[in-house]
Amino acid sequence: MTRSEILQGLKDILTAADGGNKAIEGCTEESRLREDFGLSSVNILYLVIAVEEMFDMMFDDVGVNSFDTVGDVIDYIEAKKR
């Protein structure tokens, strides 16, 4: 799976986490989860659960608050998929 495919999956998840109210189309790897998208801790938890389901993986003992940007999440997914 390429980084752009992972990014597209994350865009879909972020749109759902936001209730579909905001366009996430401008989402890049540099986009900040809290600052740019205004995600709350509950939204971040939803993001983690949705990523686990979409990418068929489990998060290890990593704090979800350690992810600042979309690129951080992509890096983590790529590392888990190796």
Helices and strands as residue ranges (DSSP letters): H 3-17, H 41-54, G 64-66, H 70-81
